[in-house]
């Protein structure tokens, strides 16, 4: 035990890193550092002091060199998801544009409730050299700068103006990142002079500490109310969200559903809460869902929503449910548990399900269960036909089906923006628990490769023999692809499926579905492109060190995938897919989008009227 009077003189940067390297967490009975390391791009705002501090702890906190600060943040998010929010990575960026590049990644982590620590350079506290390189000056407020923008996309925000402040700030940031209800990114601004200032820190501050993630026991009265409502149900349904996995409550969810024979549907974040052939798994719900789940949802009278924030793609912009359906919100976050006048149960999903099941006497009526299972049988047949290939144009679904047939059950599947999240959500048949990461909280283009790299780093710490497979459209590839190079450099193998439909085809589809002409989405429809041409993705990926090849059809894709599985380096497989044919057309609920109320186009006007016609089903609860 350290003497309370003992002190250690360190710079602010050195103290931050020493403290961080001594924070541990217990995962499955094993103690490990809660911070798995970091992603960094050095500049004048962080290289001299924070870089000096990190140099001495390369084994304890490995630093991965990023190619783009935004993609570093995406990688940190992918890492945190793979570790079920039990561990995180830090990102360090220089003052000015380096830090500003992290804004989108911080927003992604915030929307998805993911832990990520940002240690970013800032302008000098003394202001003696003002204005410094890359400083944004606000004439009426000299304290205001780029870093203040992170207040909107961080769960915890601080600017260190004195070395002693980290004694309070660092534990508060970590507590936020490990809190099931408030989990999200933490931002700490580090002025360039303060990073190098010294302070006599209490030695006890750096003692090894083991953290555990809190499990909040739900209130007994709220549990009793939920049980009473479930006991009254005639047509119950469970919505299983991503929070089920984060609370490690998959077994409890399955046991609860089986004990009371309640059909389960999954959100996008909750994909892989159950394997696809579990008899109570009725498929994904919502805008990118399944006919089976949505058919159940529109008739259910009591809905137990577990670990979900009930995003509009889950609720069909609140048209997916009967207006008189009662919702029970079981969630660690009060904000999510109370949505749309739900009967609120604030607490841990695992403890909440156990508490309800221990005294719940309810069993689902056989007629309701038979209806639900019948709908799932029909949906399975649709998916089987949808992913089949033959005499039809290449499609996302066919590529998904081929990979699904050939991958290992424990391989991790990643998708993010464009049409692929919908296609993966609808068509992927889950082979094992917790193996799917469809980033649709922020639906962020560019996450596909960077997030997969972060997931692969985490996977190599847990299941190194398995693969991380990411589905990426040509638009997302062009937006952010440099972590192909990162994965090759760090020897963290990825299998990247690049499905090229000639532009932003899913938004073109939305454009056409609302009566508009194709415009500025497909490369061929850009008025400022005189001679459209395709990108040689194979040559581009190969230039970054990947093994790359182009295939003509799903059969060739399957053979290429086998070669990628056998390889020990990152592989990129490119296949052209049709921009208009082959989309999953079934399983969609209504989704609210803004359409013109007046227009000179008859098609746009008719589409607006048709779109608005379904609004009558929309629940108006807050």
C-alpha positions in Angstrom: 0.0 0.0 0.0 1.4 3.4 -1.0 2.2 5.9 1.8 -0.5 8.6 1.6 2.3 11.3 1.7 4.4 9.8 -1.1 4.4 11.8 -4.3 5.7 11.4 -7.8 6.7 14.3 -10.0 5.5 13.8 -13.5 4.3 15.9 -16.4 0.6 16.0 -17.0 1.0 13.8 -20.1 3.1 11.3 -18.2 0.7 11.1 -15.3 -2.3 10.5 -17.7 -0.6 7.6 -19.3 0.8 6.1 -16.1 -2.7 6.3 -14.6 -4.4 4.8 -17.7 -1.9 1.9 -17.8 -2.8 0.9 -14.2 -6.6 0.6 -14.7 -7.9 -2.9 -15.0 -11.2 -4.7 -15.5 -12.4 -8.2 -14.7 -13.7 -10.0 -17.8 -14.9 -13.6 -17.4 -12.9 -14.0 -14.3 -9.7 -12.6 -15.9 -8.1 -9.3 -15.1 -6.9 -7.2 -18.0 -6.2 -3.5 -18.8 -9.5 -1.7 -19.4 -7.7 0.3 -22.1 -6.5 -2.0 -24.8 -4.1 0.7 -26.2 -4.7 3.5 -28.6 -4.8 4.9 -32.1 -2.7 7.9 -32.8 -1.6 10.4 -35.4 1.0 12.8 -34.0 1.3 16.5 -34.7 2.7 19.5 -33.0 -0.2 19.4 -30.5 0.5 16.0 -29.1 3.9 14.5 -30.2 6.3 16.3 -27.9 4.7 15.6 -24.6 2.0 12.9 -25.0 4.1 11.1 -27.5 7.0 11.2 -25.1 4.8 9.6 -22.4 3.5 6.9 -24.7 6.9 5.9 -25.9 7.7 4.2 -22.6 4.5 2.1 -22.3 4.5 0.5 -25.8 4.0 -3.0 -24.4 1.3 -2.0 -21.9 -0.6 0.3 -24.2 0.2 -0.5 -27.8 -0.3 2.5 -30.1 -1.6 1.8 -33.6 -0.6 4.4 -36.2 -3.7 5.7 -37.9 -4.0 7.1 -41.4 -7.0 9.3 -40.7 -8.3 10.6 -37.3 -11.9 9.9 -38.2 -11.1 6.3 -39.1 -9.1 5.9 -35.8 -12.3 6.8 -34.0 -14.3 4.2 -36.1 -11.7 1.6 -35.2 -12.0 2.4 -31.5 -15.7 2.0 -31.8 -15.3 -1.4 -33.6 -13.0 -2.5 -30.8 -15.4 -1.4 -28.1 -18.3 -3.3 -29.7 -16.3 -6.5 -30.0 -15.4 -6.2 -26.3 -19.1 -5.6 -25.4 -18.1 -2.1 -24.0 -16.0 -3.8 -21.3 -12.8 -2.4 -22.8 -11.9 0.7 -24.9 -9.2 2.3 -26.9 -8.0 5.9 -26.8 -7.5 8.1 -29.8 -4.9 10.9 -29.7 -4.9 13.7 -32.3 -3.0 17.0 -32.7 -4.6 20.4 -32.1 -6.7 21.8 -34.9 -7.7 19.8 -38.0 -6.4 16.5 -36.5 -8.7 16.8 -33.6 -11.6 18.1 -35.7 -11.4 15.0 -37.9 -12.5 13.0 -34.8 -15.8 14.8 -34.6 -17.7 12.3 -36.8 -16.3 9.3 -35.0 -17.2 10.8 -31.6 -20.8 11.3 -32.9 -20.8 7.6 -34.0 -19.6 6.5 -30.6 -22.2 8.8 -28.9 -25.1 7.5 -31.0 -24.1 3.9 -30.4 -23.4 4.4 -26.6 -19.8 3.2 -27.0 -16.8 4.0 -24.8 -13.9 5.8 -26.5 -11.3 8.1 -24.9 -10.1 11.1 -26.9 -6.8 12.7 -25.8 -6.5 15.7 -28.0 -4.1 18.7 -28.3 -5.3 22.2 -27.5 -4.1 25.8 -27.7 -1.7 27.2 -25.0 -3.3 28.1 -21.7 -0.9 31.0 -21.2 -1.9 32.4 -24.6 1.6 33.9 -24.9 2.1 32.7 -28.5 -1.5 33.3 -29.6 -2.6 32.9 -32.3 -0.9 29.6 -32.8 -0.8 27.4 -35.8 -4.3 26.0 -36.7 -6.0 28.0 -34.0 -9.5 29.3 -34.7 -9.9 32.7 -33.1 -13.2 33.8 -31.8 -13.0 37.5 -31.2 -15.3 37.7 -28.3 -14.3 34.5 -26.5 -10.6 33.6 -26.4 -11.4 30.3 -24.6 -13.6 29.0 -27.4 -12.1 26.7 -30.0 -12.4 23.6 -32.1 -12.4 21.3 -29.1 -15.6 22.9 -27.7 -17.4 21.3 -30.7 -17.0 18.0 -29.0 -19.3 19.0 -26.1 -22.2 18.0 -28.4 -20.9 14.5 -29.2 -19.2 13.5 -25.9 -20.7 12.1 -22.7 -17.8 13.6 -20.7 -15.8 16.7 -21.7 -13.0 18.5 -20.0 -10.1 20.8 -20.8 -7.1 20.4 -18.5 -5.8 23.8 -17.4 -3.7 22.6 -14.5 -1.9 19.3 -14.0 -3.7 18.6 -10.7 -7.1 18.5 -12.5 -6.5 15.0 -14.0 -6.8 13.6 -10.4 -10.5 14.3 -10.7 -11.0 14.2 -14.4 -9.6 10.8 -15.4 -11.6 8.8 -12.9 -14.7 10.7 -13.9 -14.1 10.0 -17.6 -13.6 6.3 -17.0 -16.6 6.1 -14.8 -18.7 7.5 -17.6 -17.2 5.1 -20.2 -18.0 2.1 -17.9 -21.5 3.2 -16.9 -24.2 1.1 -18.6 -26.6 4.0 -18.7 -24.3 6.9 -19.5 -21.7 5.0 -21.6 -20.2 7.0 -24.4 -17.1 8.9 -25.6 -15.0 10.9 -23.2 -13.1 13.9 -24.5 -10.1 15.5 -22.7 -8.5 18.6 -24.2 -4.8 18.9 -23.5 -3.3 22.3 -24.0 0.2 22.1 -25.4 1.9 23.8 -22.5 -0.1 22.0 -19.8 0.9 18.7 -21.2 4.5 19.4 -20.3 3.9 21.1 -16.9 4.9 19.0 -13.8 3.1 18.3 -10.6 3.8 16.3 -7.5 1.1 13.7 -7.8 0.1 11.5 -4.9 1.7 8.0 -5.5 -1.6 6.4 -4.5 -3.2 7.9 -7.6 -1.3 5.4 -9.7 -2.0 2.3 -7.7 -3.4 -0.7 -9.7 -7.2 -0.6 -9.6 -9.6 -3.3 -10.9 -13.0 -2.0 -12.1 -16.3 -3.8 -12.6 -19.2 -2.7 -14.7 -22.2 -1.9 -12.5 -25.4 -4.0 -12.7 -28.3 -1.9 -11.5 -31.1 -4.0 -9.8 -34.5 -2.9 -11.1 -37.0 -1.4 -8.7 -39.2 -4.1 -7.2 -42.4 -2.1 -7.9 -41.5 -1.6 -11.5 -40.8 -5.3 -11.9 -44.2 -6.1 -10.3 -46.0 -3.7 -12.7 -44.2 -5.3 -15.7 -45.2 -8.8 -14.5 -48.8 -7.8 -14.1 -48.9 -6.4 -17.6 -47.2 -9.5 -19.1 -49.7 -11.7 -17.3 -52.5 -9.9 -19.1 -51.0 -10.3 -22.6 -52.7 -12.3 -25.3 -50.2 -11.6 -28.0 -46.8 -10.8 -26.4 -43.5 -10.0 -28.1 -39.9 -9.3 -27.1 -37.8 -6.8 -28.9 -34.1 -7.7 -28.2 -31.7 -4.8 -28.7 -28.0 -4.3 -28.5 -28.2 -3.8 -24.8 -28.9 -7.5 -24.3 -25.4 -8.3 -25.5 -23.8 -5.4 -23.6 -25.3 -6.6 -20.3 -24.2 -10.2 -21.2 -27.8 -11.2 -20.9 -28.2 -13.4 -24.0 -28.6 -16.6 -22.0 -31.2 -14.9 -19.7 -33.1 -13.5 -22.7 -33.2 -17.0 -24.3 -34.2 -18.7 -21.0 -37.0 -16.1 -20.4 -38.4 -16.5 -23.9 -38.3 -20.3 -23.7 -39.8 -20.4 -20.2 -42.8 -18.3 -21.3 -42.8 -19.2 -25.0 -42.7 -15.5 -26.1 -41.6 -14.8 -29.7 -38.5 -12.6 -30.0 -37.6 -10.1 -32.7 -34.2 -8.4 -33.1 -33.2 -4.8 -33.7 -30.3 -3.9 -36.0 -28.0 -3.5 -33.0 -29.5 -6.7 -31.5 -28.7 -8.9 -34.5 -27.1 -12.1 -33.2 -28.9 -12.1 -29.9 -30.2 -15.5 -31.0 -29.1 -17.9 -33.7 -31.4 -17.7 -36.8 -32.8 -21.2 -36.4 -33.9 -20.8 -32.8 -37.6 -21.6 -32.8 -38.5 -18.4 -31.0 -36.4 -16.1 -33.2 -38.9 -14.4 -35.5 -36.4 -12.3 -37.4 -35.3 -8.6 -37.5 -37.9 -5.9 -37.0 -38.6 -2.6 -38.7 -37.7 -0.7 -41.8 -34.9 -3.1 -42.7 -36.6 -6.0 -41.0 -38.5 -9.1 -42.0 -42.2 -9.7 -42.9 -42.3 -12.2 -40.0 -41.2 -9.8 -37.3 -43.3 -6.9 -38.6 -46.4 -9.1 -38.9 -46.1 -10.0 -35.3 -45.3 -6.4 -34.2 -48.4 -4.9 -35.8 -50.6 -7.4 -33.9 -48.8 -7.6 -30.5 -50.7 -6.3 -27.5 -47.7 -6.3 -25.0 -44.2 -5.6 -26.1 -41.2 -6.2 -23.8 -38.4 -3.9 -25.3 -35.1 -5.0 -23.8 -31.9 -3.0 -24.2 -33.1 -1.0 -27.2 -33.3 2.8 -27.8 -36.2 2.2 -30.1 -34.7 4.0 -33.1 -37.0 4.8 -36.0 -35.7 1.9 -38.1 -36.8 -0.4 -35.3 -40.2 1.2 -34.9 -41.0 2.0 -38.5 -41.1 5.7 -37.4 -43.6 4.4 -34.8 -46.0 2.8 -37.3 -44.8 -0.8 -36.7 -47.0 -1.4 -33.6 -50.7 -1.3 -32.9 -51.7 2.1 -31.4 -53.1 0.4 -28.3 -50.1 -1.9 -27.8 -48.4 -1.5 -24.4 -44.6 -1.3 -24.2 -42.5 -2.4 -21.3 -39.1 -0.7 -21.5 -36.3 -2.6 -19.7 -33.2 -0.6 -20.0 -30.2 0.5 -17.9 -30.8 4.0 -19.2 -33.9 5.8 -17.9 -34.0 7.9 -21.1 -34.5 4.8 -23.2 -36.7 2.8 -20.8 -39.3 5.6 -20.7 -39.8 6.2 -24.4 -43.3 6.4 -25.9 -45.1 6.2 -22.6 -43.6 2.8 -21.9 -44.1 1.0 -18.5 -40.6 1.8 -17.3 -38.2 -0.8 -15.8 -34.9 0.9 -15.2 -32.1 -1.6 -14.6 -29.8 -4.2 -15.9 -31.2 -6.5 -18.6 -29.8 -9.7 -17.1 -31.1 -8.9 -13.6 -34.4 -7.6 -14.9 -35.2 -10.7 -16.9 -34.3 -12.9 -14.0 -36.4 -10.9 -11.6 -39.4 -11.0 -14.0 -39.1 -14.7 -14.9 -38.8 -15.8 -11.2 -42.5 -14.9 -10.5 -44.1 -14.6 -13.9 -46.7 -17.3 -14.4 -47.6 -16.4 -18.0 -47.3 -18.7 -21.0 -48.0 -17.5 -24.5 -51.3 -18.8 -26.0 -50.5 -21.5 -28.5 -52.5 -19.8 -31.3 -50.3 -16.7 -31.1 -47.1 -18.7 -31.1 -48.3 -20.8 -34.1 -49.0 -17.6 -36.0 -45.6 -16.2 -35.3 -43.8 -19.4 -36.2 -45.8 -19.7 -39.4 -44.7 -16.2 -40.4 -41.1 -17.1 -39.8 -41.3 -20.1 -42.0 -42.6 -17.9 -44.9 -39.8 -15.4 -44.3 -37.1 -18.1 -44.3 -38.3 -19.2 -47.7 -38.2 -15.7 -49.0 -34.6 -15.2 -47.8 -33.5 -18.5 -49.3 -34.8 -17.4 -52.7 -33.4 -13.9 -52.2 -29.9 -15.0 -51.6 -29.9 -17.7 -54.4 -28.0 -16.9 -57.5 -28.5 -18.1 -61.1 -30.0 -16.4 -64.0 -30.5 -13.0 -62.4 -28.4 -9.9 -61.9 -25.7 -9.9 -59.2 -27.0 -8.5 -55.9 -26.0 -7.7 -52.3 -28.2 -10.5 -51.1 -26.4 -13.1 -53.2 -23.0 -12.0 -51.9 -24.3 -12.1 -48.4 -25.8 -15.6 -48.9 -22.6 -16.9 -50.3 -20.4 -15.7 -47.5 -23.0 -16.9 -45.0 -22.7 -20.4 -46.4 -18.9 -20.5 -46.3 -17.9 -18.5 -43.2 -17.1 -19.9 -39.8 -19.9 -19.5 -37.2 -17.6 -17.4 -35.0 -16.4 -15.1 -37.8 -17.4 -11.4 -37.2 -19.6 -9.7 -39.8 -19.4 -5.9 -40.2 -21.5 -3.5 -42.2 -22.4 0.2 -41.8 -23.9 2.6 -44.4 -25.7 2.6 -47.7 -27.8 -0.4 -48.8 -25.7 -3.1 -47.1 -27.0 -2.6 -43.5 -30.5 -3.3 -44.7 -29.5 -6.3 -46.8 -27.3 -7.8 -44.1 -29.9 -7.3 -41.4 -32.7 -8.9 -43.5 -30.7 -11.7 -45.2 -27.9 -12.7 -42.8 -28.7 -16.0 -41.0 -27.0 -15.8 -37.6 -24.7 -18.7 -37.0 -23.5 -17.9 -33.5 -24.2 -15.3 -30.8 -22.6 -11.9 -30.9 -21.1 -12.2 -34.3 -22.8 -9.3 -36.2 -21.9 -5.6 -36.1 -24.2 -3.6 -38.3 -23.4 0.0 -37.4 -26.8 1.8 -37.9 -26.9 4.0 -34.8 -25.1 6.7 -36.8 -25.2 4.8 -40.2 -21.8 6.2 -40.9 -20.1 5.7 -44.3 -16.4 4.8 -43.8 -17.0 2.6 -40.7 -17.0 -0.6 -42.7 -13.2 -1.0 -43.1 -12.0 1.1 -40.2 -14.5 -0.4 -37.7 -13.6 -3.8 -39.0 -9.9 -3.1 -38.3 -10.7 -2.2 -34.7 -12.9 -5.2 -34.3 -10.1 -7.4 -35.7 -7.7 -6.0 -33.1 -10.1 -7.0 -30.4 -10.9 -10.3 -32.0 -7.2 -11.1 -32.2 -7.1 -10.7 -28.4 -10.1 -13.1 -28.0 -10.5 -15.4 -31.0 -7.4 -14.9 -33.1 -8.2 -17.9 -35.3 -11.5 -16.4 -36.6 -11.9 -13.8 -39.3 -13.5 -10.4 -39.5 -15.5 -10.0 -42.7 -16.8 -6.6 -43.8 -19.3 -5.8 -46.5 -18.5 -2.4 -48.1 -20.1 -0.5 -51.0 -18.1 1.4 -53.6 -19.3 4.7 -52.1 -18.1 3.9 -48.6 -14.9 2.4 -50.0 -14.1 5.7 -51.8 -14.9 7.7 -48.7 -12.5 5.8 -46.4 -10.3 3.0 -47.4 -6.9 3.7 -45.9 -7.2 1.2 -43.1 -6.7 -1.5 -45.6 -3.1 -0.3 -45.4 -3.4 -0.2 -41.6 -4.6 -3.8 -41.4 -1.8 -5.0 -43.6 0.8 -3.0 -41.6 -0.4 -4.2 -38.3 -1.0 -7.8 -39.6 -4.6 -7.7 -38.5 -6.2 -9.6 -41.4 -9.5 -8.5 -42.8 -11.7 -10.0 -45.5 -13.3 -7.1 -47.4 -16.2 -7.6 -49.8 -16.4 -4.5 -52.1 -19.8 -4.6 -53.9 -19.7 -2.0 -56.6 -23.1 -0.6 -57.8 -21.7 2.5 -59.5 -22.4 5.1 -56.9 -24.8 5.7 -54.0 -27.4 3.3 -55.3 -29.6 3.0 -52.2 -30.1 6.8 -52.0 -30.8 6.7 -55.7 -33.4 4.1 -54.9 -34.9 6.4 -52.3 -34.8 9.2 -54.7 -36.7 7.2 -57.3 -39.2 5.8 -54.8 -40.2 9.4 -53.8 -40.9 10.2 -57.5 -37.6 12.0 -58.2 -35.4 11.4 -61.2 -31.9 9.9 -60.7 -29.6 12.8 -60.0 -26.1 13.0 -58.5 -26.1 9.6 -56.8 -25.1 7.1 -59.4 -21.8 8.1 -61.2 -23.7 7.8 -64.5 -26.2 10.4 -63.4 -23.9 13.2 -62.2 -24.3 16.3 -64.4 -20.7 17.3 -63.7 -19.2 14.0 -64.9 -18.7 14.2 -68.7 -17.3 10.7 -69.1 -18.2 8.3 -66.2 -15.8 5.4 -65.5 -15.4 2.8 -62.8 -12.6 2.7 -60.2 -10.1 -0.2 -60.4 -10.6 -1.2 -56.8 -8.4 -4.3 -57.2 -5.4 -2.2 -58.2 -6.1 0.3 -55.5 -6.4 -2.3 -52.7 -3.3 -4.1 -54.0 -1.3 -0.9 -53.9 -2.0 -0.9 -50.1 -0.7 -4.4 -49.7 -3.9 -6.4 -49.8 -4.5 -9.5 -51.9 -7.1 -8.3 -54.2 -9.2 -9.8 -57.0 -12.4 -9.1 -59.0 -15.0 -11.8 -59.5 -17.8 -11.9 -62.1 -20.6 -13.6 -60.1 -21.5 -15.1 -56.7 -20.0 -18.5 -57.6 -16.6 -16.9 -58.3 -17.0 -14.9 -55.2 -17.4 -18.1 -53.2 -14.1 -19.5 -54.6 -12.4 -16.2 -53.9 -13.7 -16.2 -50.4 -12.3 -19.6 -49.7 -8.9 -18.3 -50.9 -9.2 -15.3 -48.6 -10.1 -17.6 -45.6 -6.9 -19.6 -46.3 -4.7 -16.5 -46.6 -2.9 -14.8 -43.6 -3.2 -11.3 -45.0 -6.0 -8.9 -45.8 -8.0 -9.8 -48.9 -10.3 -7.6 -50.9 -12.9 -9.2 -53.2 -14.6 -7.0 -55.7 -17.9 -7.8 -57.5 -20.2 -5.6 -59.5 -23.8 -5.6 -58.4 -26.9 -4.2 -60.1 -28.0 -0.7 -59.0 -31.7 -1.3 -59.7 -32.4 -5.1 -59.5 -32.0 -7.6 -56.7 -32.9 -5.4 -53.7 -34.7 -7.0 -50.8 -38.2 -5.7 -51.4 -40.1 -7.5 -48.6 -40.0 -7.0 -44.9 -40.0 -3.2 -44.8 -42.2 -1.0 -42.6 -43.0 2.6 -43.4 -40.2 5.1 -42.7 -40.8 8.8 -42.3 -38.8 10.9 -44.7 -39.4 14.5 -45.8 -41.1 14.8 -49.1 -42.1 18.0 -51.0 -45.6 19.2 -50.2 -45.7 21.2 -53.4 -43.9 20.4 -56.7 -44.2 20.8 -60.4 -43.7 17.1 -60.8 -46.7 14.8 -61.0 -44.6 11.8 -60.0 -43.2 13.6 -56.9 -46.7 14.8 -55.9 -48.1 11.3 -56.3 -45.3 9.8 -54.3 -45.8 12.3 -51.5 -49.5 11.5 -51.3 -48.7 7.7 -51.2 -46.0 8.1 -48.7 -48.1 10.2 -46.3 -51.1 7.8 -46.6 -49.5 5.4 -44.1 -49.0 8.1 -41.5 -52.3 7.3 -40.0 -50.7 4.3 -38.3 -48.1 6.4 -36.5 -48.2 6.4 -32.7 -48.2 9.9 -31.3 -46.8 9.1 -27.9 -43.7 11.0 -26.9 
